[in-house]
Amino acid sequence: MTKLLELTEDEFEVLHELVANTLDEMDTWDLADAGVPLSDYEIVHVFNKLNRLQEKQNAINKLNRLNT
């Protein structure tokens, strides 16, 4: 199942920062002892999707600036 979440630019930035901070905190935990690498957590996949969305938007913004 796919869900659609509509965010303003500011809301997206807040969400991106929150997920990044959460990953930073998780990275400092002793996950190796738990036997679960950080890449196995769903939040890593969410963060990767957020990064791809941000990269696409940056590319669109750059093209728009070049065309004006």
Backbone atoms as SQL, in Angstrom:
CREATE TABLE atoms (id INTEGER PRIMARY KEY, chain TEXT, resi INTEGER, resn TEXT, atom TEXT, x REAL, y REAL, z REAL);
INSERT INTO atoms VALUES
  (1, 'A', 1, 'MET', 'N', 0.838, -1.165, 0.000),
  (2, 'A', 1, 'MET', 'CA', 0.000, 0.000, 0.000),
  (3, 'A', 1, 'MET', 'C', 0.894, 1.243, 0.000),
  (4, 'A', 2, 'THR', 'N', 0.497, 2.217, -0.764),
  (5, 'A', 2, 'THR', 'CA', 1.234, 3.469, -0.850),
  (6, 'A', 2, 'THR', 'C', 0.393, 4.578, -0.236),
  (7, 'A', 3, 'LYS', 'N', 1.055, 5.457, 0.485),
  (8, 'A', 3, 'LYS', 'CA', 0.397, 6.622, 1.093),
  (9, 'A', 3, 'LYS', 'C', 0.984, 7.875, 0.473),
  (10, 'A', 4, 'LEU', 'N', 0.181, 8.913, 0.387),
  (11, 'A', 4, 'LEU', 'CA', 0.627, 10.190, -0.148),
  (12, 'A', 4, 'LEU', 'C', 0.560, 11.221, 0.968),
  (13, 'A', 5, 'LEU', 'N', 1.644, 11.918, 1.171),
  (14, 'A', 5, 'LEU', 'CA', 1.723, 12.955, 2.191),
  (15, 'A', 5, 'LEU', 'C', 2.086, 14.256, 1.500),
  (16, 'A', 6, 'GLU', 'N', 1.235, 15.246, 1.635),
  (17, 'A', 6, 'GLU', 'CA', 1.473, 16.539, 1.004),
  (18, 'A', 6, 'GLU', 'C', 2.037, 17.497, 2.053),
  (19, 'A', 7, 'LEU', 'N', 3.219, 18.041, 1.779),
  (20, 'A', 7, 'LEU', 'CA', 3.907, 18.923, 2.717),
  (21, 'A', 7, 'LEU', 'C', 4.305, 20.220, 2.031),
  (22, 'A', 8, 'THR', 'N', 4.315, 21.291, 2.823),
  (23, 'A', 8, 'THR', 'CA', 4.904, 22.524, 2.327),
  (24, 'A', 8, 'THR', 'C', 6.428, 22.343, 2.377),
  (25, 'A', 9, 'GLU', 'N', 7.134, 23.264, 1.766),
  (26, 'A', 9, 'GLU', 'CA', 8.602, 23.195, 1.798),
  (27, 'A', 9, 'GLU', 'C', 9.117, 23.240, 3.235),
  (28, 'A', 10, 'ASP', 'N', 8.529, 24.115, 4.038),
  (29, 'A', 10, 'ASP', 'CA', 8.942, 24.223, 5.446),
  (30, 'A', 10, 'ASP', 'C', 8.658, 22.938, 6.215),
  (31, 'A', 11, 'GLU', 'N', 7.493, 22.363, 5.997),
  (32, 'A', 11, 'GLU', 'CA', 7.150, 21.107, 6.664),
  (33, 'A', 11, 'GLU', 'C', 8.107, 19.991, 6.257),
  (34, 'A', 12, 'PHE', 'N', 8.440, 19.952, 4.968),
  (35, 'A', 12, 'PHE', 'CA', 9.382, 18.941, 4.484),
  (36, 'A', 12, 'PHE', 'C', 10.733, 19.105, 5.179),
  (37, 'A', 13, 'GLU', 'N', 11.209, 20.333, 5.270),
  (38, 'A', 13, 'GLU', 'CA', 12.506, 20.584, 5.910),
  (39, 'A', 13, 'GLU', 'C', 12.504, 20.136, 7.371),
  (40, 'A', 14, 'VAL', 'N', 11.396, 20.398, 8.073),
  (41, 'A', 14, 'VAL', 'CA', 11.286, 19.984, 9.474),
  (42, 'A', 14, 'VAL', 'C', 11.311, 18.461, 9.570),
  (43, 'A', 15, 'LEU', 'N', 10.553, 17.795, 8.713),
  (44, 'A', 15, 'LEU', 'CA', 10.527, 16.329, 8.720),
  (45, 'A', 15, 'LEU', 'C', 11.902, 15.754, 8.393),
  (46, 'A', 16, 'HIS', 'N', 12.561, 16.308, 7.383),
  (47, 'A', 16, 'HIS', 'CA', 13.883, 15.842, 6.982),
  (48, 'A', 16, 'HIS', 'C', 14.872, 15.988, 8.135),
  (49, 'A', 17, 'GLU', 'N', 14.847, 17.131, 8.803),
  (50, 'A', 17, 'GLU', 'CA', 15.758, 17.375, 9.923),
  (51, 'A', 17, 'GLU', 'C', 15.473, 16.427, 11.089),
  (52, 'A', 18, 'LEU', 'N', 14.197, 16.195, 11.365),
  (53, 'A', 18, 'LEU', 'CA', 13.820, 15.289, 12.453),
  (54, 'A', 18, 'LEU', 'C', 14.309, 13.871, 12.191),
  (55, 'A', 19, 'VAL', 'N', 14.119, 13.396, 10.975),
  (56, 'A', 19, 'VAL', 'CA', 14.566, 12.047, 10.634),
  (57, 'A', 19, 'VAL', 'C', 16.093, 11.975, 10.669),
  (58, 'A', 20, 'ALA', 'N', 16.771, 13.000, 10.159),
  (59, 'A', 20, 'ALA', 'CA', 18.237, 13.026, 10.188),
  (60, 'A', 20, 'ALA', 'C', 18.749, 12.993, 11.622),
  (61, 'A', 21, 'ASN', 'N', 18.131, 13.780, 12.499),
  (62, 'A', 21, 'ASN', 'CA', 18.545, 13.797, 13.902),
  (63, 'A', 21, 'ASN', 'C', 18.292, 12.452, 14.572),
  (64, 'A', 22, 'THR', 'N', 17.180, 11.829, 14.255),
  (65, 'A', 22, 'THR', 'CA', 16.868, 10.513, 14.811),
  (66, 'A', 22, 'THR', 'C', 17.913, 9.493, 14.378),
  (67, 'A', 23, 'LEU', 'N', 18.288, 9.536, 13.114),
  (68, 'A', 23, 'LEU', 'CA', 19.317, 8.609, 12.625),
  (69, 'A', 23, 'LEU', 'C', 20.661, 8.877, 13.297),
  (70, 'A', 24, 'ASP', 'N', 20.982, 10.136, 13.501),
  (71, 'A', 24, 'ASP', 'CA', 22.232, 10.467, 14.197),
  (72, 'A', 24, 'ASP', 'C', 22.239, 9.887, 15.599),
  (73, 'A', 25, 'GLU', 'N', 21.111, 9.989, 16.285),
  (74, 'A', 25, 'GLU', 'CA', 21.015, 9.423, 17.628),
  (75, 'A', 25, 'GLU', 'C', 21.100, 7.905, 17.599),
  (76, 'A', 26, 'MET', 'N', 20.424, 7.296, 16.644),
  (77, 'A', 26, 'MET', 'CA', 20.451, 5.836, 16.531),
  (78, 'A', 26, 'MET', 'C', 21.862, 5.342, 16.242),
  (79, 'A', 27, 'ASP', 'N', 22.587, 6.104, 15.451),
  (80, 'A', 27, 'ASP', 'CA', 23.936, 5.709, 15.074),
  (81, 'A', 27, 'ASP', 'C', 24.861, 5.678, 16.291),
  (82, 'A', 28, 'THR', 'N', 24.534, 6.468, 17.301),
  (83, 'A', 28, 'THR', 'CA', 25.374, 6.487, 18.494),
  (84, 'A', 28, 'THR', 'C', 25.012, 5.369, 19.464),
  (85, 'A', 29, 'TRP', 'N', 23.860, 4.754, 19.282),
  (86, 'A', 29, 'TRP', 'CA', 23.488, 3.629, 20.122),
  (87, 'A', 29, 'TRP', 'C', 24.371, 2.447, 19.773),
  (88, 'A', 30, 'ASP', 'N', 24.410, 1.494, 20.621),
  (89, 'A', 30, 'ASP', 'CA', 25.239, 0.321, 20.375),
  (90, 'A', 30, 'ASP', 'C', 24.430, -0.731, 19.617),
  (91, 'A', 31, 'LEU', 'N', 24.147, -0.412, 18.353),
  (92, 'A', 31, 'LEU', 'CA', 23.325, -1.295, 17.539),
  (93, 'A', 31, 'LEU', 'C', 24.053, -2.573, 17.157),
  (94, 'A', 32, 'ALA', 'N', 25.356, -2.510, 17.089),
  (95, 'A', 32, 'ALA', 'CA', 26.122, -3.698, 16.715),
  (96, 'A', 32, 'ALA', 'C', 25.912, -4.818, 17.727),
  (97, 'A', 33, 'ASP', 'N', 25.856, -4.458, 19.010),
  (98, 'A', 33, 'ASP', 'CA', 25.620, -5.462, 20.042),
  (99, 'A', 33, 'ASP', 'C', 24.240, -6.077, 19.915),
  (100, 'A', 34, 'ALA', 'N', 23.292, -5.317, 19.392),
  (101, 'A', 34, 'ALA', 'CA', 21.939, -5.836, 19.208),
  (102, 'A', 34, 'ALA', 'C', 21.866, -6.751, 17.997),
  (103, 'A', 35, 'GLY', 'N', 22.893, -6.725, 17.162),
  (104, 'A', 35, 'GLY', 'CA', 22.927, -7.588, 15.986),
  (105, 'A', 35, 'GLY', 'C', 22.076, -7.096, 14.831),
  (106, 'A', 36, 'VAL', 'N', 21.663, -5.825, 14.879),
  (107, 'A', 36, 'VAL', 'CA', 20.843, -5.271, 13.807),
  (108, 'A', 36, 'VAL', 'C', 21.545, -4.038, 13.253),
  (109, 'A', 37, 'PRO', 'N', 22.015, -4.105, 12.013),
  (110, 'A', 37, 'PRO', 'CA', 22.676, -2.927, 11.434),
  (111, 'A', 37, 'PRO', 'C', 21.665, -1.800, 11.206),
  (112, 'A', 38, 'LEU', 'N', 22.147, -0.579, 11.241),
  (113, 'A', 38, 'LEU', 'CA', 21.301, 0.590, 11.060),
  (114, 'A', 38, 'LEU', 'C', 20.510, 0.510, 9.755),
  (115, 'A', 39, 'SER', 'N', 21.107, -0.053, 8.723),
  (116, 'A', 39, 'SER', 'CA', 20.436, -0.129, 7.420),
  (117, 'A', 39, 'SER', 'C', 19.195, -1.026, 7.441),
  (118, 'A', 40, 'ASP', 'N', 19.023, -1.834, 8.476),
  (119, 'A', 40, 'ASP', 'CA', 17.841, -2.684, 8.580),
  (120, 'A', 40, 'ASP', 'C', 16.621, -1.952, 9.130),
  (121, 'A', 41, 'TYR', 'N', 16.800, -0.754, 9.612),
  (122, 'A', 41, 'TYR', 'CA', 15.696, 0.006, 10.176),
  (123, 'A', 41, 'TYR', 'C', 14.942, 0.740, 9.071),
  (124, 'A', 42, 'GLU', 'N', 13.621, 0.711, 9.135),
  (125, 'A', 42, 'GLU', 'CA', 12.785, 1.354, 8.113),
  (126, 'A', 42, 'GLU', 'C', 13.052, 2.851, 8.008),
  (127, 'A', 43, 'ILE', 'N', 13.407, 3.479, 9.117),
  (128, 'A', 43, 'ILE', 'CA', 13.625, 4.929, 9.093),
  (129, 'A', 43, 'ILE', 'C', 14.767, 5.304, 8.142),
  (130, 'A', 44, 'VAL', 'N', 15.724, 4.409, 7.951),
  (131, 'A', 44, 'VAL', 'CA', 16.812, 4.657, 6.999),
  (132, 'A', 44, 'VAL', 'C', 16.252, 4.730, 5.587),
  (133, 'A', 45, 'HIS', 'N', 15.315, 3.857, 5.277),
  (134, 'A', 45, 'HIS', 'CA', 14.710, 3.855, 3.946),
  (135, 'A', 45, 'HIS', 'C', 13.849, 5.102, 3.737),
  (136, 'A', 46, 'VAL', 'N', 13.164, 5.533, 4.791),
  (137, 'A', 46, 'VAL', 'CA', 12.380, 6.766, 4.711),
  (138, 'A', 46, 'VAL', 'C', 13.315, 7.951, 4.465),
  (139, 'A', 47, 'PHE', 'N', 14.428, 7.987, 5.190),
  (140, 'A', 47, 'PHE', 'CA', 15.392, 9.069, 5.030),
  (141, 'A', 47, 'PHE', 'C', 15.957, 9.091, 3.608),
  (142, 'A', 48, 'ASN', 'N', 16.242, 7.928, 3.054),
  (143, 'A', 48, 'ASN', 'CA', 16.752, 7.868, 1.691),
  (144, 'A', 48, 'ASN', 'C', 15.730, 8.411, 0.693),
  (145, 'A', 49, 'LYS', 'N', 14.451, 8.115, 0.911),
  (146, 'A', 49, 'LYS', 'CA', 13.409, 8.648, 0.037),
  (147, 'A', 49, 'LYS', 'C', 13.320, 10.168, 0.162),
  (148, 'A', 50, 'LEU', 'N', 13.407, 10.655, 1.395),
  (149, 'A', 50, 'LEU', 'CA', 13.385, 12.111, 1.599),
  (150, 'A', 50, 'LEU', 'C', 14.559, 12.776, 0.884),
  (151, 'A', 51, 'ASN', 'N', 15.724, 12.152, 0.955),
  (152, 'A', 51, 'ASN', 'CA', 16.899, 12.703, 0.266),
  (153, 'A', 51, 'ASN', 'C', 16.695, 12.738, -1.237),
  (154, 'A', 52, 'ARG', 'N', 16.113, 11.675, -1.794),
  (155, 'A', 52, 'ARG', 'CA', 15.863, 11.651, -3.243),
  (156, 'A', 52, 'ARG', 'C', 14.876, 12.746, -3.640),
  (157, 'A', 53, 'LEU', 'N', 13.837, 12.929, -2.832),
  (158, 'A', 53, 'LEU', 'CA', 12.879, 14.000, -3.118),
  (159, 'A', 53, 'LEU', 'C', 13.554, 15.366, -3.078),
  (160, 'A', 54, 'GLN', 'N', 14.403, 15.564, -2.097),
  (161, 'A', 54, 'GLN', 'CA', 15.113, 16.836, -1.968),
  (162, 'A', 54, 'GLN', 'C', 16.040, 17.063, -3.161),
  (163, 'A', 55, 'GLU', 'N', 16.726, 16.026, -3.590),
  (164, 'A', 55, 'GLU', 'CA', 17.625, 16.148, -4.744),
  (165, 'A', 55, 'GLU', 'C', 16.842, 16.482, -6.011),
  (166, 'A', 56, 'LYS', 'N', 15.686, 15.840, -6.194),
  (167, 'A', 56, 'LYS', 'CA', 14.859, 16.139, -7.365),
  (168, 'A', 56, 'LYS', 'C', 14.389, 17.586, -7.344),
  (169, 'A', 57, 'GLN', 'N', 13.952, 18.048, -6.176),
  (170, 'A', 57, 'GLN', 'CA', 13.485, 19.429, -6.069),
  (171, 'A', 57, 'GLN', 'C', 14.615, 20.410, -6.324),
  (172, 'A', 58, 'ASN', 'N', 15.798, 20.108, -5.827),
  (173, 'A', 58, 'ASN', 'CA', 16.956, 20.969, -6.070),
  (174, 'A', 58, 'ASN', 'C', 17.272, 21.043, -7.555),
  (175, 'A', 59, 'ALA', 'N', 17.175, 19.924, -8.255),
  (176, 'A', 59, 'ALA', 'CA', 17.440, 19.905, -9.694),
  (177, 'A', 59, 'ALA', 'C', 16.391, 20.724, -10.445),
  (178, 'A', 60, 'ILE', 'N', 15.141, 20.606, -10.047),
  (179, 'A', 60, 'ILE', 'CA', 14.061, 21.372, -10.677),
  (180, 'A', 60, 'ILE', 'C', 14.277, 22.867, -10.448),
  (181, 'A', 61, 'ASN', 'N', 14.622, 23.222, -9.211),
  (182, 'A', 61, 'ASN', 'CA', 14.871, 24.629, -8.894),
  (183, 'A', 61, 'ASN', 'C', 16.027, 25.180, -9.711),
  (184, 'A', 62, 'LYS', 'N', 17.067, 24.386, -9.896),
  (185, 'A', 62, 'LYS', 'CA', 18.226, 24.823, -10.674),
  (186, 'A', 62, 'LYS', 'C', 17.836, 25.042, -12.134),
  (187, 'A', 63, 'LEU', 'N', 17.068, 24.112, -12.694),
  (188, 'A', 63, 'LEU', 'CA', 16.607, 24.265, -14.079),
  (189, 'A', 63, 'LEU', 'C', 15.734, 25.513, -14.239),
  (190, 'A', 64, 'ASN', 'N', 14.866, 25.744, -13.266),
  (191, 'A', 64, 'ASN', 'CA', 14.002, 26.921, -13.330),
  (192, 'A', 64, 'ASN', 'C', 14.811, 28.210, -13.293),
  (193, 'A', 65, 'ARG', 'N', 15.869, 28.219, -12.484),
  (194, 'A', 65, 'ARG', 'CA', 16.722, 29.418, -12.434),
  (195, 'A', 65, 'ARG', 'C', 17.460, 29.616, -13.742),
  (196, 'A', 66, 'LEU', 'N', 17.872, 28.539, -14.378),
  (197, 'A', 66, 'LEU', 'CA', 18.583, 28.639, -15.651),
  (198, 'A', 66, 'LEU', 'C', 17.659, 29.118, -16.772),
  (199, 'A', 67, 'ASN', 'N', 16.394, 28.775, -16.687),
  (200, 'A', 67, 'ASN', 'CA', 15.432, 29.124, -17.730),
  (201, 'A', 67, 'ASN', 'C', 14.835, 30.506, -17.552),
  (202, 'A', 68, 'THR', 'N', 15.187, 31.201, -16.496),
  (203, 'A', 68, 'THR', 'CA', 14.619, 32.536, -16.307),
  (204, 'A', 68, 'THR', 'C', 15.637, 33.608, -16.554);
